[in-house]
Amino acid sequence: MARKFRSSEDTNLDIFEAIKRAFMRRGFVRQKSNKTSPKRTLPTGIFRKKRLMAVTLDSHDILFKANTIFPFTLFPDTVVVDREKVTFVSRYFFGTAKVTSIPIRDILSVEADIGPFFGSVHTSSRYFITVPHSINWLWRHNAIQLQRLLQGYIIANEQEIDCADIEKGKLISMLNDLGQGASN
């Protein structure tokens, strides 16, 4: 039942706040924690520009890259993981591709199907809940490493660990160790 307002002076209706709260309830937008930390506050002036430059440089730091195997896929797909996002490049024909980038903080789960020689990885994110993004026909070791790396990143983000200041080699080994399951 909709409530009718007699005049605009009865209440202040902020439609944008209402939409934001509805998205938070449904899980489309991440809720902010009650903890106050300097990372959560908005930077101003020069600090904002420096932070943008640091994030941009970090996004060029590739942690993992793998291609699918040629005879099984005529046009090999690619998956690239950097410090900020995961990029899936699905090729359909010569010079055509569908590029999907997902911020790492929005990945909900990672699954790997492993065979004796090949593997596939399925990721579901906050925006692709019903249809997980899959990459098939990876080498077995690439599928295992991708699954461990992304699972480690998911755990680190849920624990609110900032991975920006960690050296690339150490970060890869720590995330692989963190994402490794008991049966791996």
SULURUR-V8625 format. One record per residue. N is the residue number from 0. RES is the residue in one small letter. SS is DSSP state (alpha for helix, beta for strand, coil for the rest). Layout:
# SULURUR-V8625
N	RES	SS
N	RES	SS
This chain:
# SULURUR-V8625
0	m	coil
1	a	coil
2	r	coil
3	k	coil
4	f	coil
5	r	coil
6	s	coil
7	s	coil
8	e	coil
9	d	coil
10	t	coil
11	n	coil
12	l	coil
13	d	coil
14	i	alpha
15	f	alpha
16	e	alpha
17	a	alpha
18	i	alpha
19	k	alpha
20	r	alpha
21	a	alpha
22	f	alpha
23	m	alpha
24	r	alpha
25	r	alpha
26	g	coil
27	f	coil
28	v	coil
29	r	coil
30	q	coil
31	k	coil
32	s	coil
33	n	coil
34	k	coil
35	t	coil
36	s	coil
37	p	coil
38	k	coil
39	r	coil
40	t	coil
41	l	coil
42	p	coil
43	t	coil
44	g	alpha
45	i	alpha
46	f	alpha
47	r	alpha
48	k	alpha
49	k	alpha
50	r	alpha
51	l	alpha
52	m	alpha
53	a	alpha
54	v	alpha
55	t	alpha
56	l	alpha
57	d	alpha
58	s	alpha
59	h	coil
60	d	coil
61	i	beta
62	l	beta
63	f	beta
64	k	beta
65	a	beta
66	n	beta
67	t	coil
68	i	coil
69	f	coil
70	p	coil
71	f	coil
72	t	coil
73	l	coil
74	f	coil
75	p	coil
76	d	coil
77	t	beta
78	v	beta
79	v	beta
80	v	beta
81	d	beta
82	r	coil
83	e	coil
84	k	beta
85	v	beta
86	t	beta
87	f	beta
88	v	beta
89	s	beta
90	r	beta
91	y	beta
92	f	beta
93	f	coil
94	g	coil
95	t	beta
96	a	beta
97	k	beta
98	v	beta
99	t	beta
100	s	beta
101	i	beta
102	p	beta
103	i	alpha
104	r	alpha
105	d	alpha
106	i	beta
107	l	beta
108	s	beta
109	v	beta
110	e	beta
111	a	beta
112	d	beta
113	i	beta
114	g	coil
115	p	coil
116	f	coil
117	f	beta
118	g	beta
119	s	beta
120	v	beta
121	h	beta
122	t	beta
123	s	beta
124	s	beta
125	r	coil
126	y	coil
127	f	coil
128	i	coil
129	t	coil
130	v	coil
131	p	coil
132	h	beta
133	s	beta
134	i	beta
135	n	beta
136	w	beta
137	l	beta
138	w	beta
139	r	alpha
140	h	alpha
141	n	alpha
142	a	alpha
143	i	alpha
144	q	alpha
145	l	alpha
146	q	alpha
147	r	alpha
148	l	alpha
149	l	alpha
150	q	alpha
151	g	alpha
152	y	alpha
153	i	alpha
154	i	alpha
155	a	alpha
156	n	alpha
157	e	alpha
158	q	coil
159	e	coil
160	i	coil
161	d	coil
162	c	coil
163	a	coil
164	d	coil
165	i	coil
166	e	coil
167	k	alpha
168	g	alpha
169	k	alpha
170	l	alpha
171	i	alpha
172	s	alpha
173	m	alpha
174	l	alpha
175	n	alpha
176	d	alpha
177	l	alpha
178	g	alpha
179	q	coil
180	g	coil
181	a	coil
182	s	coil
183	n	coil
